[in-house]
Amino acid sequence: MKTIYKEDMQECKRRVDAWWNHEIIDRAVVQIRVSPEPAFVDESNLPEMNPQIAEAWFMDPQIVIQRLKKELSKTHFGGEAFPVMPAVSGRMVAITAAYLGCPLEFIDTKTVWSHPFLTDWTDRPTFRFNPENEWWQKSETLLKTAVEQADGYYVSVPDLNGPTEILARIRGTQRLALDFYDNPQFIKPAMREINQAWYDYWQACVDITHQAGGYFFWMGIWSDIPTTDLQSDFSLMMSKDMFDEYFLPFIAEQTEMVQRTIYHLDGPGAVRHLDSLLDLPHLDGVQWVPGAGAKPAVEWIPLLKRIQDAGKLVYIYCEGYHVETLLKELNPEGLMLVVEDCKSMDEAQKLLDNMTIWCKGK
């Protein structure tokens, strides 16, 4: 018998489809995940941690998929939250760097490090899709196994991150920052290769994970056509002019490679690049993350209005008690909320009912 994690899947797909088209059916779309009990497997029974055990926690299909199925079974997916399995963990940030040669070090069940390996620009490898890469083959096996065993859940593409983060891991963040002054001639050719490799790995992941009825990436947004996020957290270190010269053309290229794209704008230091991003005609939306220690999303209404006024979709995390204010100040069409503090299914349902009332009142 097929497992059912979510009863109202088709209704929610219609709401999200309206969101992609800047329309609304009855209320703004919202993702609400409620875990009545701790979702993670009890790690107290694990043997003493070592790199082999840590790697198995992330890369052994038998361990990973059973653990993630248990998490799915303990989660209530309210609103437009879908049961999605991230078979390749997002804790392996910018795993594309590993696909291109970065050694990975598994520390424990929460931490993975990638180590830079490019010390000499004049002796760098060509960055391209390599089907023989160890970490790609392990990721491919994870994704295929997760899809083969899928019984009521979707499988998302890994968090491949953006070409700037990939290059920062390959070269090292500090070295790359200095390269903009000491070796600028090497950056664009490397970015060009990485951008194509990023797309080739993304397409390979999509070919595996595309299941009947939809595509997903780590934000959990359903789409009936291929979609992904775009990122450049390294841009926090860049002036607007340098960002526009070195990074923006490759982001623009990504928006043309993939049919639907959401840019992950992370932290106040990245806001200087917002206007450049909003000018990209093929970018669909912006995820705004205020960052650690910053004001919550409800305190950034003018910025969120800038995004909506530019004709882009908005995706934000928020607390339930801020939802009414956000719906009052912003257009519910094209607004996706991820509410993080609902403690029960009844609380989630009450919020959904109230959202319908608040949206009708606009």
TIZA-91884 format. One line per field, with one value per residue (C-alpha): y negated, z negated, x negated; residue in three letters; residue number from 1. Coordinates in steps of 0.05 Angstrom, whole numbers, padded with zeros to 5 digits. Layout:
<atoms>
yy = Y:...
zz = Z:...
xx = X:...
aa = ALA:...
i = NUM:...
</atoms>
This chain:
<atoms>
yy = 00000:-00069:-00115:-00180:-00237:-00291:-00285:-00352:-00348:-00368:-00427:-00453:-00445:-00490:-00543:-00541:-00543:-00606:-00634:-00622:-00663:-00719:-00698:-00675:-00624:-00636:-00656:-00668:-00604:-00580:-00522:-00496:-00435:-00407:-00352:-00326:-00293:-00301:-00285:-00263:-00193:-00184:-00187:-00161:-00091:-00106:-00079:-00127:-00178:-00171:-00195:-00129:-00131:-00205:-00192:-00134:-00179:-00225:-00178:-00106:-00098:-00045:-00091:-00158:-00138:-00100:-00159:-00209:-00166:-00166:-00242:-00246:-00200:-00244:-00309:-00342:-00379:-00438:-00488:-00483:-00443:-00379:-00314:-00323:-00280:-00315:-00250:-00289:-00330:-00406:-00404:-00388:-00460:-00472:-00398:-00416:-00436:-00363:-00340:-00385:-00359:-00387:-00335:-00325:-00313:-00284:-00308:-00283:-00275:-00350:-00375:-00365:-00406:-00416:-00433:-00480:-00449:-00503:-00535:-00555:-00587:-00569:-00495:-00487:-00431:-00442:-00446:-00402:-00349:-00285:-00223:-00185:-00233:-00194:-00243:-00249:-00174:-00169:-00225:-00193:-00127:-00163:-00200:-00139:-00096:-00150:-00155:-00079:-00074:-00135:-00119:-00183:-00232:-00272:-00275:-00343:-00359:-00372:-00441:-00452:-00525:-00579:-00582:-00636:-00592:-00532:-00572:-00598:-00526:-00504:-00563:-00583:-00644:-00687:-00670:-00683:-00751:-00770:-00744:-00801:-00846:-00800:-00752:-00779:-00751:-00680:-00689:-00697:-00637:-00593:-00619:-00605:-00532:-00524:-00554:-00502:-00446:-00470:-00466:-00397:-00369:-00403:-00373:-00304:-00311:-00333:-00275:-00228:-00263:-00285:-00246:-00247:-00312:-00358:-00385:-00406:-00437:-00452:-00508:-00456:-00495:-00451:-00466:-00431:-00453:-00452:-00500:-00516:-00568:-00615:-00638:-00681:-00689:-00709:-00773:-00799:-00814:-00849:-00920:-00931:-00946:-00883:-00841:-00868:-00855:-00788:-00752:-00781:-00757:-00685:-00692:-00721:-00660:-00613:-00647:-00630:-00559:-00540:-00555:-00579:-00610:-00639:-00678:-00666:-00736:-00726:-00782:-00858:-00860:-00829:-00882:-00927:-00878:-00874:-00925:-00889:-00824:-00854:-00879:-00807:-00794:-00719:-00716:-00695:-00712:-00727:-00690:-00741:-00715:-00771:-00730:-00713:-00768:-00812:-00838:-00787:-00789:-00831:-00888:-00889:-00910:-00965:-00916:-00863:-00915:-00933:-00860:-00856:-00923:-00897:-00841:-00786:-00732:-00735:-00675:-00688:-00653:-00683:-00671:-00656:-00719:-00762:-00732:-00780:-00840:-00812:-00799:-00869:-00903:-00859:-00832:-00761:-00745:-00722:-00717:-00651:-00645:-00591:-00592:-00561:-00563:-00522:-00470:-00428:-00410:-00448:-00510:-00502:-00494:-00555:-00596:-00571:-00589:-00659:-00670:-00657:-00710:-00760:-00752:-00760:-00825:-00857
zz = 00000:00019:-00038:-00040:-00072:-00046:-00027:00009:00058:00121:00088:00063:00132:00160:00108:00122:00197:00185:00144:00201:00245:00194:00181:00121:00112:00041:00000:00003:00007:-00056:-00077:-00148:-00174:-00242:-00276:-00336:-00362:-00347:-00274:-00276:-00290:-00361:-00352:-00422:-00395:-00344:-00357:-00373:-00317:-00264:-00191:-00164:-00206:-00191:-00116:-00119:-00155:-00094:-00036:-00051:-00017:-00066:-00125:-00092:-00060:-00120:-00165:-00119:-00111:-00187:-00187:-00133:-00172:-00234:-00197:-00182:-00116:-00122:-00069:-00009:-00044:-00006:-00028:00004:-00010:-00006:00007:00016:-00047:-00044:-00098:-00042:-00019:00053:00064:00137:00113:00093:00161:00190:00146:00075:00022:-00029:-00103:-00144:-00216:-00248:-00232:-00223:-00194:-00127:-00105:-00034:-00027:00027:00076:00128:00107:00176:00228:00284:00267:00255:00283:00333:00295:00328:00315:00296:00291:00258:00199:00134:00100:00162:00166:00093:00101:00164:00126:00069:00116:00157:00096:00064:00128:00135:00063:00067:00039:00032:00028:00079:00085:00092:00130:00085:00061:00117:00096:00144:00184:00140:00077:00117:00139:00068:00042:00098:00089:00017:-00003:-00025:00036:00083:00051:00063:00134:00154:00144:00158:00211:00240:00309:00285:00252:00311:00350:00288:00275:00346:00340:00271:00295:00350:00303:00252:00305:00329:00258:00245:00309:00291:00222:00254:00302:00241:00193:00239:00218:00247:00228:00208:00196:00129:00101:00029:00018:00025:00079:00127:00201:00262:00303:00284:00229:00182:00136:00152:00101:00091:00016:00035:00062:-00010:00001:00067:00087:00133:00192:00182:00173:00237:00276:00250:00223:00252:00324:00300:00257:00317:00358:00305:00309:00384:00373:00324:00337:00266:00218:00147:00122:00050:00024:-00044:-00093:-00094:-00061:00002:00010:00050:00107:00106:00161:00208:00195:00203:00272:00296:00341:00333:00257:00227:00154:00093:00027:-00026:-00087:-00136:-00165:-00236:-00285:-00236:-00242:-00222:-00153:-00178:-00191:-00118:-00086:-00042:-00013:-00001:00034:00079:00100:00113:00149:00196:00215:00178:00132:00057:00013:-00062:-00129:-00184:-00251:-00252:-00291:-00235:-00179:-00185:-00181:-00121:-00084:-00100:-00076:-00015:00044:00028:00102:00112:00038:00008:-00068:-00107:-00178:-00226:-00294:-00290:-00345:-00326:-00268:-00299:-00304:-00231:-00209:-00248:-00214:-00145:-00161:-00184:-00122:-00078:-00117:-00116:-00041:-00027:-00067:-00020
xx = 00000:-00027:-00045:-00005:-00042:00005:00078:00088:00031:00069:00104:00036:00005:00060:00044:-00030:-00018:00022:-00036:-00085:-00038:-00029:00043:00082:00137:00162:00102:00027:-00014:-00048:-00091:-00079:-00116:-00097:-00136:-00097:-00160:-00234:-00243:-00315:-00339:-00366:-00442:-00457:-00458:-00512:-00581:-00637:-00641:-00695:-00701:-00674:-00611:-00601:-00607:-00558:-00508:-00509:-00524:-00502:-00434:-00411:-00423:-00404:-00337:-00310:-00329:-00295:-00233:-00226:-00231:-00177:-00131:-00136:-00120:-00054:-00057:-00009:00009:-00036:-00090:-00104:-00136:-00204:-00266:-00334:-00371:-00437:-00442:-00443:-00496:-00545:-00541:-00561:-00573:-00587:-00656:-00667:-00643:-00697:-00753:-00747:-00764:-00708:-00720:-00663:-00668:-00604:-00530:-00521:-00587:-00622:-00682:-00707:-00781:-00807:-00856:-00870:-00936:-00963:-00917:-00966:-00960:-00886:-00844:-00788:-00722:-00671:-00619:-00655:-00612:-00670:-00677:-00672:-00623:-00580:-00574:-00554:-00504:-00476:-00466:-00431:-00384:-00367:-00354:-00310:-00269:-00263:-00238:-00192:-00124:-00086:-00145:-00185:-00261:-00295:-00358:-00418:-00437:-00488:-00495:-00522:-00586:-00616:-00610:-00636:-00697:-00707:-00711:-00757:-00804:-00792:-00751:-00810:-00852:-00794:-00780:-00853:-00850:-00804:-00864:-00923:-00897:-00832:-00845:-00835:-00767:-00719:-00746:-00740:-00669:-00649:-00670:-00639:-00574:-00568:-00589:-00537:-00484:-00506:-00504:-00437:-00408:-00435:-00401:-00336:-00337:-00341:-00294:-00238:-00178:-00109:-00078:-00134:-00204:-00234:-00297:-00316:-00265:-00209:-00173:-00133:-00137:-00110:-00171:-00245:-00265:-00323:-00353:-00410:-00461:-00523:-00537:-00608:-00577:-00575:-00649:-00639:-00624:-00565:-00610:-00652:-00590:-00559:-00623:-00645:-00583:-00519:-00531:-00536:-00474:-00437:-00461:-00433:-00365:-00365:-00390:-00333:-00260:-00243:-00293:-00291:-00351:-00374:-00390:-00423:-00438:-00438:-00506:-00477:-00422:-00469:-00462:-00386:-00372:-00420:-00384:-00315:-00336:-00345:-00285:-00285:-00293:-00226:-00234:-00276:-00282:-00300:-00338:-00355:-00412:-00434:-00422:-00384:-00313:-00258:-00226:-00167:-00217:-00238:-00172:-00202:-00253:-00200:-00156:-00215:-00219:-00144:-00142:-00196:-00148:-00186:-00159:-00176:-00194:-00207:-00210:-00168:-00134:-00060:-00043:-00074:-00032:00027:-00019:-00056:00009:00033:-00030:-00047:-00009:00013:00006:-00066:-00080:-00103:-00111:-00147:-00120:-00169:-00136:-00071:-00072:-00011:00033:00091:00048:00028:00100:00123:00069:00091:00164:00143:00101:00161:00200:00143:00133:00207:00205:00154
aa = MET:LYS:THR:ILE:TYR:LYS:GLU:ASP:MET:GLN:GLU:CYS:LYS:ARG:ARG:VAL:ASP:ALA:TRP:TRP:ASN:HIS:GLU:ILE:ILE:ASP:ARG:ALA:VAL:VAL:GLN:ILE:ARG:VAL:SER:PRO:GLU:PRO:ALA:PHE:VAL:ASP:GLU:SER:ASN:LEU:PRO:GLU:MET:ASN:PRO:GLN:ILE:ALA:GLU:ALA:TRP:PHE:MET:ASP:PRO:GLN:ILE:VAL:ILE:GLN:ARG:LEU:LYS:LYS:GLU:LEU:SER:LYS:THR:HIS:PHE:GLY:GLY:GLU:ALA:PHE:PRO:VAL:MET:PRO:ALA:VAL:SER:GLY:ARG:MET:VAL:ALA:ILE:THR:ALA:ALA:TYR:LEU:GLY:CYS:PRO:LEU:GLU:PHE:ILE:ASP:THR:LYS:THR:VAL:TRP:SER:HIS:PRO:PHE:LEU:THR:ASP:TRP:THR:ASP:ARG:PRO:THR:PHE:ARG:PHE:ASN:PRO:GLU:ASN:GLU:TRP:TRP:GLN:LYS:SER:GLU:THR:LEU:LEU:LYS:THR:ALA:VAL:GLU:GLN:ALA:ASP:GLY:TYR:TYR:VAL:SER:VAL:PRO:ASP:LEU:ASN:GLY:PRO:THR:GLU:ILE:LEU:ALA:ARG:ILE:ARG:GLY:THR:GLN:ARG:LEU:ALA:LEU:ASP:PHE:TYR:ASP:ASN:PRO:GLN:PHE:ILE:LYS:PRO:ALA:MET:ARG:GLU:ILE:ASN:GLN:ALA:TRP:TYR:ASP:TYR:TRP:GLN:ALA:CYS:VAL:ASP:ILE:THR:HIS:GLN:ALA:GLY:GLY:TYR:PHE:PHE:TRP:MET:GLY:ILE:TRP:SER:ASP:ILE:PRO:THR:THR:ASP:LEU:GLN:SER:ASP:PHE:SER:LEU:MET:MET:SER:LYS:ASP:MET:PHE:ASP:GLU:TYR:PHE:LEU:PRO:PHE:ILE:ALA:GLU:GLN:THR:GLU:MET:VAL:GLN:ARG:THR:ILE:TYR:HIS:LEU:ASP:GLY:PRO:GLY:ALA:VAL:ARG:HIS:LEU:ASP:SER:LEU:LEU:ASP:LEU:PRO:HIS:LEU:ASP:GLY:VAL:GLN:TRP:VAL:PRO:GLY:ALA:GLY:ALA:LYS:PRO:ALA:VAL:GLU:TRP:ILE:PRO:LEU:LEU:LYS:ARG:ILE:GLN:ASP:ALA:GLY:LYS:LEU:VAL:TYR:ILE:TYR:CYS:GLU:GLY:TYR:HIS:VAL:GLU:THR:LEU:LEU:LYS:GLU:LEU:ASN:PRO:GLU:GLY:LEU:MET:LEU:VAL:VAL:GLU:ASP:CYS:LYS:SER:MET:ASP:GLU:ALA:GLN:LYS:LEU:LEU:ASP:ASN:MET:THR:ILE:TRP:CYS:LYS:GLY:LYS
i = 1:2:3:4:5:6:7:8:9:10:11:12:13:14:15:16:17:18:19:20:21:22:23:24:25:26:27:28:29:30:31:32:33:34:35:36:37:38:39:40:41:42:43:44:45:46:47:48:49:50:51:52:53:54:55:56:57:58:59:60:61:62:63:64:65:66:67:68:69:70:71:72:73:74:75:76:77:78:79:80:81:82:83:84:85:86:87:88:89:90:91:92:93:94:95:96:97:98:99:100:101:102:103:104:105:106:107:108:109:110:111:112:113:114:115:116:117:118:119:120:121:122:123:124:125:126:127:128:129:130:131:132:133:134:135:136:137:138:139:140:141:142:143:144:145:146:147:148:149:150:151:152:153:154:155:156:157:158:159:160:161:162:163:164:165:166:167:168:169:170:171:172:173:174:175:176:177:178:179:180:181:182:183:184:185:186:187:188:189:190:191:192:193:194:195:196:197:198:199:200:201:202:203:204:205:206:207:208:209:210:211:212:213:214:215:216:217:218:219:220:221:222:223:224:225:226:227:228:229:230:231:232:233:234:235:236:237:238:239:240:241:242:243:244:245:246:247:248:249:250:251:252:253:254:255:256:257:258:259:260:261:262:263:264:265:266:267:268:269:270:271:272:273:274:275:276:277:278:279:280:281:282:283:284:285:286:287:288:289:290:291:292:293:294:295:296:297:298:299:300:301:302:303:304:305:306:307:308:309:310:311:312:313:314:315:316:317:318:319:320:321:322:323:324:325:326:327:328:329:330:331:332:333:334:335:336:337:338:339:340:341:342:343:344:345:346:347:348:349:350:351:352:353:354:355:356:357:358:359:360:361:362
</atoms>
